[in-house]
Amino acid sequence: MPQIFPGEVFANTTDFDTGIRQILPRYDEMLEVIIRCLPKKTHRILELGCGTGELSLKILNRYPNAEIIALDYSPRMIQFSQAKITTAGYEKRWTGIEADFGEWANYPEKLGIGTDFDACVSSLAIHHLTDEMKLKLYQQIAANLNPDGCFWNADPTLPESPILKEIDEIAREEWRNKQGINITETRAKVGQSETQGYSNQDQLATLNIQLEMLTTAGFSTVAVPWKYYGLAVFGGWLR
Ligand SMILES: C[S@@+](CC[C@H](N)C(=O)[O-])C[C@H]1O[C@@H](n2cnc3c(N)ncnc32)[C@H](O)[C@@H]1O
């Protein structure tokens, strides 16, 4: 299997947009929830782990005043998303930076991306950090948001029991079966990843633990606007 960074999922970046929709239930619906949770006047947004730029593109389409600084540690993901954003004509409102968000959590000043973000968003990326780093990241996000700022994360969470794990797996399998794809072919496109920077293969934490982390980090309102078995969109507002 070709070696990839944790979170890249597919050996070829070009397979990501189709493949992720085939193997993960309700991908577009999940991202749509993040978009709906953003304040209408959102201007400065930080995106963590932008991948192929799907969430960025949806936000830029919906919010004409939005400007995004998007981090991803994978050079090929940054190149891919840059090309997609440029093709859509949004290059003046999007800055892609090749960087590890764990590094940013520990040394924010090094990256020089400033503070005062109206919102921070992420999808399918933060679950690659250890729990210790997840908390640090949530704290850093809180420290870099405006007082009215919000944070929304769409991510798989750790099932609270073996039964719930099994139920989650069945729901995913049913989704894949409905796609009418040859799952063996799709699975063959998935790459093999090892530790890269602060990320490793899935390091899931339960939803409750992450909501507690957000409270500890300083979010006064924490919420779960969407959940589908083990997948959740969660986050909140500083005040
Ligand atoms: C599964 S993809 C999701 C991409 C996109 N957010 C989406 O929902 O389609 C996860 C992305 O997070 C990036 N990633 C994982 N760990 C990271 C880290 N520590 N720093 C920066 N990017 C990271 C990977 O390179 C990958 O592009």
The ligand as a MOL file (V3000), in Angstrom:
LIG
                    3D

  0  0  0     0  0            999 V3000
M  V30 BEGIN CTAB
M  V30 COUNTS 27 29 0 0 0
M  V30 BEGIN ATOM
M  V30 1 C -9.9330 13.2040 5.9830 0
M  V30 2 S -9.1540 14.6580 5.4370 0 CHG=1
M  V30 3 C -10.5100 15.7930 5.5310 0
M  V30 4 C -10.3110 16.9850 4.6550 0
M  V30 5 C -11.4520 17.9820 4.6470 0
M  V30 6 N -11.4950 18.7080 5.9020 0
M  V30 7 C -12.7500 17.3030 4.3540 0
M  V30 8 O -13.5970 17.1920 5.2470 0
M  V30 9 O -12.9430 16.8760 3.2140 0 CHG=-1
M  V30 10 C -8.1260 15.1580 6.8040 0
M  V30 11 C -7.1130 16.2190 6.4310 0
M  V30 12 O -6.4590 16.6600 7.6240 0
M  V30 13 C -5.0850 16.8030 7.3610 0
M  V30 14 N -4.3850 16.6670 8.6430 0
M  V30 15 C -4.3930 15.6090 9.5170 0
M  V30 16 N -3.6370 15.8850 10.5900 0
M  V30 17 C -3.1370 17.1400 10.4040 0
M  V30 18 C -2.2870 17.9820 11.1820 0
M  V30 19 N -1.7790 17.5910 12.3610 0
M  V30 20 N -1.9850 19.2170 10.7120 0
M  V30 21 C -2.4960 19.6310 9.5150 0
M  V30 22 N -3.2920 18.8730 8.7250 0
M  V30 23 C -3.6170 17.6380 9.1710 0
M  V30 24 C -4.7580 15.7100 6.3360 0
M  V30 25 O -3.6160 16.0040 5.5790 0
M  V30 26 C -6.0380 15.7190 5.4870 0
M  V30 27 O -5.9160 16.5940 4.4050 0
M  V30 END ATOM
M  V30 BEGIN BOND
M  V30 1 1 1 2
M  V30 2 1 2 3
M  V30 3 1 2 10
M  V30 4 1 3 4
M  V30 5 1 4 5
M  V30 6 1 5 6
M  V30 7 1 5 7
M  V30 8 2 7 8
M  V30 9 1 7 9
M  V30 10 1 10 11
M  V30 11 1 11 12
M  V30 12 1 11 26
M  V30 13 1 12 13
M  V30 14 1 13 14
M  V30 15 1 13 24
M  V30 16 1 14 15
M  V30 17 1 14 23
M  V30 18 2 15 16
M  V30 19 1 16 17
M  V30 20 1 17 18
M  V30 21 2 17 23
M  V30 22 1 18 19
M  V30 23 2 18 20
M  V30 24 1 20 21
M  V30 25 2 21 22
M  V30 26 1 22 23
M  V30 27 1 24 25
M  V30 28 1 24 26
M  V30 29 1 26 27
M  V30 END BOND
M  V30 END CTAB
M  END
